[in-house]
Amino acid sequence: MAREGMTGSRIRERRSVAGLRQADLARMLGISASYLNLIEHNRRRIGGKLLLDIARVLDVEPTMLTEGAEAALMATLREAATQANLPAAEAERADELAGRFPGWAEVLAASHRRIASLERTVETLSDRLTHDPHLATSVHELLTTAAAIRSTAAILAEDPDLTQDWRDRFHGNLDQDSRRLADSSRALVQYLDEGQGVEDAGASPQDELEAFLTDHKFAFETLESGADTPDSIVTKATALRSNAARHMARGILQKVAEDAAQAPRAAVRRAVKELGPDPVALARRLGVPVPMVLRRLASLPELNLGLVICDRAGSLLFRKPAAGFVIPRFGSACALWPLFAALAQPGRLIRTPVVQLGRGRAAFDCVAVAETVGQPDYNSAPLLQASMLVLPAAAADSGEALEVGASCGVCPREPCPGRREPSILTGGL
């Protein structure tokens, strides 16, 4: 029901708060109780002098009866209803809830926003703890050093027959290991502290690459036009600090240059304007393979499409996010993604509507295909790469769309045939 159609509900709520009976208010206004009943049930429009009289008797501003809750509150309530998978009829009653119970509506909206914020924090921490190579190495170093110190201390405490020479050696080992433990702990604390700020972009080669691509908004105009080369762009990139990050960036830029030579951006834009973002139609028009079309579509900033590329082992090589579609930073993505189904059927184009679970039920249209990379050789299994283009879609019917997650650790779907580990959102830490 429209917001302006809820004036009657707000009048009824304010009358109840004031402790007035319907008949009493009608008498004070000089109208019949039956007419006021129709107004309060939103069956009669109200305005002008009668609205002003009602506001005066109820001691409220007229706008409180006609405007109700703020638009931001209404949007949050509707979002909460959608993410809770309530029927459309229930979601439309958000106006009535805010009009009749404004306090409870604010509590519900605040709780929804808080839950969304906490879920984002959980996803970030889970992703970092699981996939941050520097953090994993540091923790392993700490545990190894602590175990060495514990072993040496046990020998000194439990063996009374050790000679002085051996005791001195073990004491020397304890001193060295304890210094190493202190240094490792200090370095880990410093790393975690730096991770709270914006300077954490270079924590790992993958982080450096992600920062580099984000800084350029995944678009390289000078490379497309031929004004720059992959090597010159990598050389000037301050975000790429390690050899590994520069190597990965150079490979991505080389692929961009090759794609631009066969399907120039201007030609792709003209074809998209005429045919829309249809990979098959565009591949036929441009005369290039579908995987290249997926990459070219994702390179157009105005389309805001996502792209994920993985190798035969399932490791994510390239991640361009789409609004609302969560992609893990490193590997361990949802096994139900069409991206991985394409690996089992190289050359077959798969188009699947999906709903990604998590904070909401965001709907997308995913197009995936796998291709052979590199040159073939005798008795050698082909190397494959799969690409998945992520396009926004209208709200999908959960009975028709494939329900997927981001990764098992933060996916609420139960039961799931592809689950590898319990979800911390449903099973706790």
PyMOL commands that set and color helices and strands:
alter all, ss='L'
color gray80, all
select helices_A, chain A and resi 3-18+22-29+33-40+48-58+62-66+71-83+88-91+94-100+102-131+133-158+164-194+198-202+205-215+221-225+230-236+243-262+265-275+279-286+290-298+301-303+338-343+408-410
alter helices_A, ss='H'
color red, helices_A
select strands_A, chain A and resi 306-311+316-320+350-357+361-373+383-392+402-404
alter strands_A, ss='S'
color yellow, strands_A
deselect
rebuild
show_as cartoon
